[in-house]
Amino acid sequence: MSRVKYLEIRDRLTCVKAFAFKLPRELPALARAAGFGKPAVFFGKLDGTDVTYDPFKHKPVGRTMKEAHLWLRDNYDSVESGDVIDVEYILGETDEPKESEVGAY
């Protein structure tokens, strides 16, 4: 069973409190019946909005959630709950990743 990871997503003038979970490698029959053929990372804001498994379906359309989701999809297993995902750093726009705006989890 996958556990939920609580994350802080940072970008220019942005701090999003988010969560993510990954469907297991061995998908249950219900997930297969819903059309999932491989593990997927569900990602969204903690207020319950903008939750999706597709990085290109975040609303409002913008780069922060999409880029964080793309990165998270490829790096999910190395991320811990409480980590900061810094979109500017991921895109090479800054030399150092941001620290948490919220503080210790």
C-alpha distances in whole Angstrom, upper triangle without the diagonal:
4,7,10,13,16,19,23,24,28,31,34,35,31,29,26,23,20,16,13,10,9,8,6,10,10,10,10,14,14,13,16,18,18,19,16,17,15,12,13,13,14,16,19,21,20,23,21,23,23,19,19,17,21,22,26,25,25,28,30,31,31,30,28,25,25,26,23,20,22,22,18,17,19,18,15,14,17,17,16,16,19,21,23,23,27,28,32,31,29,32,34,36,36,36,34,31,31,30,28,30,28,28,26,23
4,7,9,13,15,19,20,24,27,31,31,28,25,22,19,16,12,10,6,6,6,6,10,11,11,12,16,15,13,16,19,18,19,16,17,14,11,11,10,11,13,16,18,17,20,18,20,20,16,16,14,18,19,23,22,22,25,27,28,28,26,24,21,22,22,19,17,19,18,15,14,16,15,11,11,14,13,13,13,16,17,20,20,23,24,28,27,25,28,30,32,32,32,30,27,27,26,24,27,25,25,23,20
4,6,10,13,17,18,22,25,29,29,26,23,20,17,14,10,9,6,8,9,10,13,15,15,16,19,18,16,19,22,20,21,19,20,17,14,13,11,11,13,15,16,15,18,17,19,19,16,16,15,19,20,23,23,22,24,27,27,27,26,23,20,21,22,19,17,19,18,15,15,17,15,11,11,13,12,11,10,13,15,18,18,22,23,27,26,24,27,30,31,31,31,29,25,25,24,22,24,21,22,20,16
4,7,10,13,15,19,22,26,26,22,19,16,13,10,7,6,5,8,10,12,15,17,17,18,21,19,17,21,23,21,22,19,21,18,15,13,10,10,10,11,12,11,15,14,16,16,13,14,14,17,18,21,20,19,21,23,24,24,23,20,17,19,19,16,15,17,17,13,14,16,15,11,12,14,11,10,8,11,13,15,15,19,21,24,24,22,25,28,29,28,29,27,23,22,21,19,20,18,19,17,14
4,6,10,12,16,19,23,23,19,16,14,11,8,5,5,6,9,13,14,17,20,19,21,24,23,20,23,25,23,24,21,22,20,16,14,11,10,10,11,12,11,15,14,16,16,14,15,15,17,17,20,20,18,21,22,23,22,21,18,15,17,17,14,13,16,15,11,13,15,13,9,10,11,8,7,4,7,9,11,12,16,18,21,20,19,22,24,26,25,25,23,19,19,17,15,17,16,16,14,11
4,7,10,13,17,20,20,16,13,11,8,6,4,7,9,12,16,18,21,23,23,24,27,25,23,26,28,25,26,23,25,23,19,17,13,12,10,10,10,8,12,13,15,15,13,15,16,18,17,21,20,18,20,21,22,21,20,16,14,17,17,13,13,16,15,12,15,17,15,12,13,13,10,8,5,6,8,9,11,14,16,20,19,19,22,24,24,24,24,22,18,17,15,12,14,12,13,12,9
4,6,10,13,17,17,13,10,8,6,5,6,8,11,14,17,19,22,25,24,26,29,27,24,27,29,27,27,24,26,23,20,17,13,13,10,10,9,9,13,14,15,14,14,15,16,18,16,19,19,16,18,19,20,18,17,13,12,15,14,10,11,14,13,10,13,15,13,11,13,13,9,8,6,5,5,6,7,10,13,16,16,15,18,20,21,20,21,18,14,13,12,10,11,10,12,12,10
4,6,10,13,13,10,7,6,5,6,8,11,14,17,21,23,25,28,28,29,32,30,28,30,32,29,29,27,29,26,23,20,16,15,12,11,10,10,13,15,15,15,15,17,18,19,17,19,19,16,18,18,19,17,15,11,11,14,13,10,12,15,14,12,15,17,15,14,16,15,11,11,9,7,6,5,6,8,11,13,14,14,17,18,18,17,19,16,12,10,10,7,8,8,10,11,10
4,7,10,11,8,6,5,6,7,10,11,15,17,21,23,25,28,28,30,32,30,27,30,32,29,28,26,28,25,22,19,15,15,11,10,9,11,14,15,15,13,14,15,16,17,14,16,17,14,15,15,16,13,11,8,8,11,10,7,10,13,11,11,14,16,14,14,17,16,12,13,12,10,9,6,5,6,7,10,11,11,13,16,15,15,17,15,11,10,10,9,10,11,13,14,14
4,7,8,5,5,6,9,10,13,15,19,21,24,27,29,32,31,33,36,34,31,33,35,32,32,29,31,28,25,22,19,18,15,14,12,14,16,18,17,16,17,19,20,19,16,18,19,16,16,16,16,13,11,8,9,12,11,9,12,14,13,13,17,18,16,17,19,18,15,16,15,12,11,7,6,5,6,8,9,10,12,14,13,12,14,12,9,7,9,8,9,11,13,15,16
4,6,5,7,9,12,13,16,18,21,23,26,29,30,34,33,35,38,36,32,35,36,33,32,30,32,29,27,24,20,20,16,15,14,17,18,20,18,17,18,19,20,20,16,17,18,15,16,15,14,11,9,6,9,12,10,9,13,14,13,15,18,19,18,19,22,20,18,19,18,16,14,10,9,6,5,6,8,10,10,12,10,10,13,12,10,9,11,12,11,14,16,19,19
4,5,8,11,15,16,20,21,25,27,30,33,34,37,37,39,41,39,36,38,39,36,35,34,35,33,30,27,24,23,20,18,17,19,20,22,20,19,21,22,24,23,19,20,21,17,17,16,15,12,10,9,12,14,13,13,16,18,17,18,21,22,22,23,26,24,21,22,22,19,17,14,12,9,8,7,10,12,12,13,10,10,14,13,12,10,13,14,13,16,18,21,22
4,7,10,14,16,20,22,26,28,31,34,36,39,38,40,42,40,37,39,41,37,37,35,37,35,32,29,25,24,20,19,16,18,19,21,20,19,21,23,25,24,21,21,22,18,18,16,16,13,13,11,14,16,15,15,18,20,19,20,23,25,24,24,27,26,23,23,22,19,18,14,14,11,11,11,14,16,15,17,14,14,17,16,14,11,13,13,11,14,17,20,21
4,6,10,12,16,18,22,24,28,30,32,35,34,36,38,36,33,36,37,34,33,32,33,31,29,25,22,21,17,15,13,15,15,18,16,15,18,20,21,21,18,19,19,15,15,14,14,12,11,8,11,14,13,12,15,18,17,17,20,22,21,21,24,23,20,20,19,16,15,12,11,10,10,10,13,15,15,17,15,15,18,16,14,11,12,12,10,12,15,18,19
4,7,9,13,16,19,22,26,28,30,33,32,34,37,34,31,34,36,32,32,30,32,30,27,24,20,19,15,13,11,12,13,16,15,15,16,19,20,21,18,20,19,16,16,15,16,14,13,10,11,14,14,12,15,17,17,16,19,21,20,19,22,21,18,17,16,13,12,10,10,9,11,12,14,15,16,18,17,16,18,16,13,10,11,9,7,9,12,15,15
4,6,10,13,16,19,22,25,28,30,29,31,33,31,28,31,32,29,29,27,29,27,24,21,17,15,12,9,7,8,10,12,11,11,13,15,17,18,15,17,17,13,13,13,15,13,13,9,9,12,13,11,12,16,15,14,17,20,18,17,20,20,16,16,14,12,12,10,10,10,11,14,15,16,17,20,19,18,21,19,15,13,13,11,10,10,13,15,15
4,7,11,14,18,21,23,26,29,28,29,31,29,26,30,31,28,28,26,29,26,23,20,16,14,11,9,6,6,8,10,11,12,12,15,17,18,17,19,18,15,15,16,17,16,16,12,11,15,15,12,13,17,16,14,17,20,18,17,19,19,15,14,11,10,11,10,10,12,14,16,18,18,20,22,22,21,23,20,17,14,14,11,10,9,12,13,12
4,7,11,14,17,20,23,25,24,25,28,25,23,26,27,24,25,23,25,23,19,16,13,11,7,6,4,5,8,9,10,10,9,12,13,15,14,17,16,13,14,15,16,16,15,12,9,13,14,10,11,14,14,12,14,17,16,14,16,17,13,13,10,10,10,10,10,13,14,17,18,17,19,22,22,22,24,21,17,16,16,13,13,12,15,15,13
4,7,11,14,16,19,22,20,22,24,22,20,23,25,22,22,20,22,20,17,14,10,8,6,6,6,6,10,9,11,11,9,11,12,14,14,17,16,14,16,17,18,18,17,14,11,14,15,11,11,14,14,11,13,16,14,12,14,15,12,11,9,10,11,11,11,15,16,19,20,18,21,24,24,24,25,23,19,18,18,15,16,15,16,16,13
4,7,10,13,16,18,17,19,21,20,17,20,22,19,20,17,19,16,13,10,7,5,4,7,9,9,13,11,13,12,9,10,9,12,12,16,15,14,16,18,19,19,17,15,12,13,14,11,9,12,12,9,10,13,12,9,11,13,10,10,9,11,12,13,12,15,16,20,20,18,20,23,24,25,26,24,20,20,19,17,19,18,19,18,16
4,7,9,12,15,14,15,18,17,14,17,19,17,18,15,16,14,10,8,6,5,7,10,12,12,15,14,15,14,11,11,9,13,14,17,17,16,19,21,21,22,20,18,15,16,17,14,11,14,14,10,10,13,12,9,10,13,11,11,10,13,14,16,15,18,19,23,23,20,23,26,27,27,28,26,23,23,22,20,22,21,22,21,18
4,6,9,11,11,13,16,15,12,14,17,15,15,12,13,10,7,6,4,6,9,12,15,16,19,17,18,16,13,11,9,12,13,17,17,17,20,23,23,23,21,20,16,16,17,15,12,13,13,10,9,11,11,8,9,12,12,13,13,16,16,18,17,20,20,24,23,21,23,26,28,28,29,27,24,25,25,23,25,24,25,24,21
4,7,8,7,9,12,12,9,11,14,12,13,9,11,8,5,5,6,8,11,14,18,18,21,18,19,18,14,12,10,13,15,18,18,19,22,24,24,25,24,22,19,19,20,18,15,16,16,13,11,14,14,11,12,15,15,16,16,20,20,21,20,24,24,27,27,24,26,29,31,32,33,31,28,28,28,27,29,27,28,27,24
4,5,6,8,12,12,10,11,15,14,14,11,11,9,6,8,10,12,15,18,21,21,24,22,23,22,18,16,13,16,18,21,22,22,26,28,28,28,27,26,22,22,22,20,17,18,18,15,13,15,15,12,12,15,16,17,17,21,21,23,22,26,26,29,29,26,28,31,33,34,34,32,29,30,30,29,31,30,30,28,25
4,6,9,12,14,11,11,15,15,14,11,10,7,5,9,11,14,17,21,24,24,27,25,26,24,20,18,15,17,19,22,23,24,27,30,29,29,28,27,24,23,23,21,18,18,19,16,13,14,15,13,12,16,17,19,20,23,23,25,24,27,27,30,29,26,28,31,34,34,34,33,30,31,32,31,33,32,32,31,28
4,6,9,11,10,10,13,14,14,11,10,8,8,11,14,16,19,23,26,26,29,26,27,26,22,20,17,19,22,25,25,26,29,32,32,32,31,30,27,26,26,25,22,22,22,20,17,18,19,16,16,19,20,22,23,26,26,28,27,30,30,34,33,30,32,35,37,38,38,37,34,35,35,34,36,35,35,33,30
4,6,8,6,6,10,11,11,8,8,7,7,10,13,14,18,21,24,25,27,24,25,23,20,17,15,17,20,23,22,24,27,30,29,30,30,29,25,24,25,24,21,21,22,19,17,18,19,17,17,21,21,22,23,26,26,28,27,30,30,33,33,30,32,35,37,38,39,37,34,35,35,34,36,34,35,34,30
4,5,5,6,9,10,11,10,10,11,11,13,15,16,19,22,25,25,27,24,25,24,21,19,16,19,22,25,24,25,28,31,31,32,32,31,27,27,28,27,23,24,25,22,20,22,23,20,20,24,24,24,24,28,28,30,29,33,32,36,36,33,35,38,40,41,42,40,37,37,37,36,37,36,37,35,32
4,5,5,6,9,10,10,11,12,13,15,17,18,22,24,27,28,29,26,27,26,22,20,18,20,24,26,25,27,29,32,32,34,33,33,29,28,30,29,25,26,28,25,22,24,26,23,23,27,27,28,28,31,32,33,32,35,35,39,38,35,37,40,42,43,44,43,40,40,40,39,40,39,40,38,35
4,5,5,6,9,9,11,13,13,14,16,16,20,22,25,25,26,22,23,23,19,17,16,19,22,24,22,24,27,29,30,32,32,31,27,27,29,27,24,25,27,24,21,24,25,23,23,27,27,27,27,30,31,32,31,34,33,37,37,34,36,39,41,42,44,42,39,39,39,37,38,37,38,37,33
4,5,5,7,6,8,9,9,10,13,13,16,19,22,23,24,21,21,20,17,14,12,15,19,20,19,21,24,27,27,28,28,28,24,23,25,24,20,21,23,21,18,20,22,19,20,24,24,25,24,27,28,29,28,31,30,34,34,31,32,36,38,39,40,39,35,36,36,34,36,34,36,35,31
4,5,5,5,6,9,10,12,15,15,19,22,25,26,28,24,24,23,19,17,14,16,20,21,21,23,26,29,28,30,30,29,26,24,26,26,22,22,24,22,19,21,23,21,22,26,26,27,27,30,30,32,30,33,32,35,35,32,34,37,39,40,41,40,37,38,38,37,38,37,39,38,34
4,5,7,9,12,13,14,17,17,21,23,26,27,28,24,25,23,20,18,16,18,21,22,21,24,26,29,29,31,31,31,27,26,28,28,24,24,27,25,22,24,26,24,25,29,29,30,29,33,33,34,32,35,34,37,38,35,36,39,41,43,44,43,40,40,41,39,40,39,41,40,36
4,6,9,12,12,12,15,14,18,19,23,24,25,21,21,20,17,14,13,14,18,19,18,20,22,25,25,27,28,28,24,23,25,25,21,22,24,22,20,22,24,22,24,27,27,28,27,30,30,31,29,32,31,34,35,32,33,37,38,40,41,40,37,37,38,36,37,36,38,37,34
4,6,9,11,11,14,14,18,20,24,25,26,23,22,20,17,14,12,13,17,18,17,20,22,25,24,26,26,27,23,22,24,24,20,20,23,21,18,21,23,21,23,26,26,28,28,31,30,31,29,31,30,33,34,30,31,35,37,38,40,39,36,37,38,36,38,37,39,38,35
4,6,7,8,11,12,16,18,22,24,25,22,22,19,16,13,10,12,15,17,16,19,22,25,24,25,25,25,21,20,22,21,18,18,20,18,15,17,20,18,19,23,23,25,25,28,27,28,26,28,27,31,31,28,29,32,34,36,37,36,33,34,35,34,35,34,36,35,32
4,7,9,13,14,18,21,25,26,28,25,25,22,19,16,13,14,17,18,19,21,24,27,26,27,26,27,23,21,23,22,19,18,20,19,15,17,19,18,19,23,23,25,26,29,28,29,27,29,28,32,31,28,29,32,35,36,37,37,34,35,36,35,37,36,37,37,34
4,6,10,13,16,19,23,25,27,24,24,21,18,15,12,13,15,17,18,20,24,26,25,26,25,25,21,20,21,20,16,16,17,16,12,13,16,14,15,19,20,22,23,26,25,26,24,27,26,29,29,25,27,30,32,33,34,33,31,32,33,32,34,34,35,33,31
4,7,10,13,17,20,21,24,21,22,19,16,13,10,12,14,17,17,19,22,25,24,24,23,22,19,18,19,18,14,14,15,13,10,11,13,11,12,16,16,18,19,22,21,23,21,24,23,27,26,23,25,28,30,31,32,31,28,29,30,29,31,30,31,30,27
4,6,10,13,17,18,21,18,18,16,12,10,6,8,10,13,14,15,19,21,20,21,20,19,16,14,16,14,11,11,13,11,8,10,12,10,12,15,15,17,18,20,20,20,18,21,20,24,24,21,22,26,28,29,30,29,26,27,27,26,28,27,29,28,25
4,6,10,13,15,18,15,16,13,10,8,5,8,9,13,13,13,17,19,19,19,17,16,13,12,13,12,8,9,11,8,6,9,10,8,11,13,12,14,14,17,16,17,15,18,17,21,21,18,20,23,25,26,27,26,23,23,24,22,24,24,25,24,22
4,7,11,12,14,12,12,10,7,5,4,8,9,12,11,11,14,17,17,18,17,15,12,12,14,12,9,11,13,10,9,13,13,11,13,16,14,15,14,17,16,17,15,18,18,22,22,20,21,25,26,27,28,27,23,23,24,22,23,22,24,24,21
4,7,9,12,10,10,8,5,6,6,9,8,12,11,9,12,14,15,15,14,12,9,10,12,9,7,10,11,9,9,13,13,11,14,16,13,14,13,14,14,14,12,15,15,19,19,17,19,22,23,24,26,24,21,20,21,19,20,19,21,21,19
4,6,8,7,6,5,4,6,9,10,10,12,11,8,10,12,13,14,14,11,8,10,13,10,9,13,14,12,13,16,16,14,17,18,15,16,14,15,15,14,13,15,15,19,20,18,20,23,24,24,26,25,21,20,20,18,18,18,20,21,18
4,5,6,6,6,7,10,12,14,13,15,13,10,11,12,14,14,14,12,9,12,14,12,11,15,16,14,16,19,18,16,19,20,17,17,14,14,15,14,13,15,15,19,20,19,21,24,24,24,26,24,21,19,19,16,16,15,18,19,17
4,5,7,9,9,12,15,17,16,19,17,14,14,15,18,18,18,15,13,16,17,15,14,18,18,16,18,21,20,18,20,21,17,16,13,13,15,14,15,17,18,21,22,22,24,26,26,26,28,26,22,20,19,16,16,14,16,17,15
4,6,9,10,13,16,18,18,19,17,14,13,14,17,18,19,16,14,17,19,17,17,21,21,19,21,24,23,21,24,24,21,20,17,16,18,18,18,20,20,23,25,24,26,29,28,28,30,28,25,22,22,19,17,16,19,20,17
4,7,7,10,14,16,16,18,15,12,12,14,17,18,19,17,14,16,19,17,16,19,21,18,19,23,23,20,23,24,21,20,17,18,19,19,19,21,21,24,26,25,26,29,29,30,32,30,26,24,24,21,20,19,22,22,20
4,6,9,13,14,14,15,12,9,9,10,13,15,16,14,12,14,17,16,14,18,20,18,19,22,23,20,24,25,22,22,19,19,20,19,18,20,19,23,25,23,25,28,27,28,31,29,26,24,24,22,21,20,23,24,22
4,6,10,11,10,11,8,6,6,8,10,12,13,12,9,11,14,13,11,15,17,15,16,20,20,19,22,23,20,21,19,19,20,18,17,18,17,20,22,21,22,25,25,26,29,27,24,23,24,21,21,21,24,25,23
4,7,9,10,11,9,7,9,12,13,14,15,14,10,11,14,13,11,14,16,14,14,18,18,16,19,21,18,19,17,18,19,18,17,19,18,22,23,21,22,26,26,27,30,28,25,24,24,22,22,21,24,24,22
4,5,7,9,7,7,10,12,13,14,15,14,10,10,13,13,9,12,15,13,12,16,17,15,18,20,18,20,19,20,20,19,17,19,18,22,23,21,22,25,26,27,30,28,25,25,26,24,24,24,26,27,24
4,6,9,8,9,13,15,15,16,16,15,11,11,13,12,9,10,13,11,9,13,15,13,16,18,17,19,18,20,20,20,17,20,18,22,23,20,21,25,26,27,29,28,25,25,26,25,26,25,27,27,25
4,5,6,8,11,14,12,14,13,14,11,9,11,12,8,9,12,12,10,13,15,15,18,20,19,21,21,22,21,20,18,19,17,21,22,19,19,23,24,26,28,28,25,25,27,26,27,27,29,29,27
4,6,6,10,12,10,11,10,10,7,5,8,8,5,6,10,10,9,12,14,14,17,19,17,20,20,21,19,18,15,16,14,17,18,15,16,19,20,22,25,24,21,22,24,23,24,24,27,27,26
4,6,9,11,8,9,9,11,9,6,9,11,9,9,12,13,12,15,17,17,21,22,21,23,23,24,22,21,18,18,15,18,20,17,17,20,21,24,26,26,24,24,26,25,26,27,29,30,29
4,6,9,8,10,11,12,9,8,12,13,10,12,15,15,14,17,19,19,22,24,22,24,23,24,23,22,19,20,17,20,22,20,20,23,24,26,29,28,25,25,27,26,26,26,29,30,28
4,6,6,8,9,9,6,6,10,11,9,11,14,14,14,17,19,18,22,23,21,22,21,21,21,19,16,17,15,18,20,18,18,22,22,24,27,26,23,23,24,23,23,23,26,27,25
3,5,7,10,10,8,9,13,13,13,15,17,17,18,21,22,21,25,26,24,25,23,23,23,21,18,19,17,19,22,20,20,24,23,25,28,27,25,24,25,24,23,23,27,28,27
4,6,9,10,9,10,13,14,14,16,18,19,20,22,24,23,27,27,25,26,25,24,23,21,19,19,16,18,21,20,20,23,22,24,27,27,24,23,25,23,22,23,26,28,27
4,7,9,9,8,11,13,13,14,17,18,18,21,22,22,26,27,24,26,25,25,24,21,18,18,15,17,20,19,17,21,20,23,26,26,23,23,25,24,23,25,28,30,29
4,6,7,7,9,11,12,13,15,16,17,19,21,21,25,25,23,25,24,23,21,19,16,15,12,13,16,15,14,17,16,19,22,22,20,20,22,21,21,23,26,28,27
4,6,5,6,8,10,10,12,14,15,17,18,19,22,22,20,22,22,21,19,16,13,12,8,10,13,12,10,14,13,16,19,19,17,17,20,20,20,21,24,26,25
4,6,6,6,8,10,11,12,14,16,16,17,20,20,17,19,19,18,16,13,10,9,6,9,12,11,11,14,13,15,18,17,15,14,16,16,16,18,20,22,22
4,6,5,6,9,10,10,12,14,15,15,18,19,16,18,17,17,15,13,10,11,9,12,14,12,13,16,16,18,20,20,17,16,18,17,17,18,21,22,21
4,6,5,6,9,10,10,13,14,15,18,19,17,19,19,19,17,15,12,12,9,13,14,12,12,16,16,18,21,21,18,18,20,20,20,22,24,25,24
4,5,5,6,8,10,11,12,13,17,17,15,18,18,18,16,13,10,10,6,9,11,8,8,12,13,15,17,17,15,16,18,18,19,21,23,24,23
4,6,5,6,9,10,10,11,14,14,12,14,15,14,12,10,7,8,6,10,11,8,10,13,14,15,17,16,13,14,16,15,17,18,20,20,20
4,5,5,6,9,10,10,13,14,12,15,15,16,14,13,10,11,10,14,14,11,13,16,18,19,21,20,17,17,19,18,19,20,22,22,21
4,5,5,7,9,10,13,14,13,16,17,18,16,15,11,12,10,14,14,10,11,15,17,18,20,20,17,18,20,20,22,23,25,25,24
4,5,5,6,8,11,11,10,14,15,16,13,12,9,10,9,12,11,8,10,13,15,16,17,17,14,16,18,18,20,21,22,22,22
4,5,5,5,9,9,8,11,12,13,11,11,8,11,11,14,14,11,13,16,18,19,19,18,15,16,17,17,19,20,21,21,19
4,6,6,9,11,10,13,15,17,15,15,12,14,14,17,17,13,15,18,21,22,22,22,19,20,21,21,23,23,24,24,22
4,6,8,9,10,14,16,18,15,15,13,15,14,17,16,12,14,17,20,21,21,20,18,20,21,22,24,25,25,25,23
4,6,6,7,10,13,15,12,13,11,13,14,16,15,12,15,17,19,19,19,18,16,18,19,19,22,22,22,22,20
4,6,5,8,10,13,11,13,11,14,15,18,17,14,17,20,22,22,22,20,17,19,19,19,21,21,21,20,18
4,6,8,11,14,12,14,14,17,18,21,19,17,20,22,24,24,24,22,19,21,20,20,23,23,22,21,19
4,7,10,12,10,12,12,15,17,19,17,15,18,20,22,21,21,19,16,18,18,18,21,21,20,19,17
4,7,9,7,9,9,12,15,17,15,14,18,19,21,20,20,17,14,15,15,15,18,17,17,16,14
4,6,6,9,11,14,17,19,18,17,20,22,23,22,22,19,16,16,15,14,17,16,15,13,11
4,6,9,11,14,17,20,19,18,22,23,24,23,23,20,17,16,14,12,15,13,13,11,8
4,7,10,13,16,18,17,17,21,22,23,21,21,18,14,13,11,9,11,10,9,8,6
4,6,10,13,15,14,14,17,18,19,18,18,15,11,11,9,8,11,11,10,10,9
4,6,10,12,11,11,14,16,16,14,15,12,8,7,7,6,9,10,10,11,11
4,6,9,8,8,11,13,14,13,14,12,8,8,9,9,12,13,14,15,14
4,6,5,6,9,10,10,9,11,9,6,6,9,10,11,14,15,16,17
4,5,5,6,9,9,9,12,11,9,9,12,13,14,17,18,20,20
4,6,5,6,5,6,9,9,8,9,12,14,15,18,19,21,22
4,5,5,6,5,7,6,5,8,11,14,15,18,19,20,21
4,5,8,8,10,10,8,11,14,16,18,20,21,22,22
4,6,8,10,11,11,13,16,18,20,22,23,25,25
4,6,7,9,10,13,16,19,20,23,24,25,26
4,7,9,10,12,15,18,19,22,23,25,26
4,6,7,9,13,16,17,20,21,23,24
4,7,10,13,16,18,21,21,22,24
4,6,9,13,15,18,17,19,21
4,7,10,12,15,15,16,18
4,7,8,12,12,14,16
4,6,9,8,10,12
4,5,5,8,9
4,6,9,11
4,7,8
4,6
4
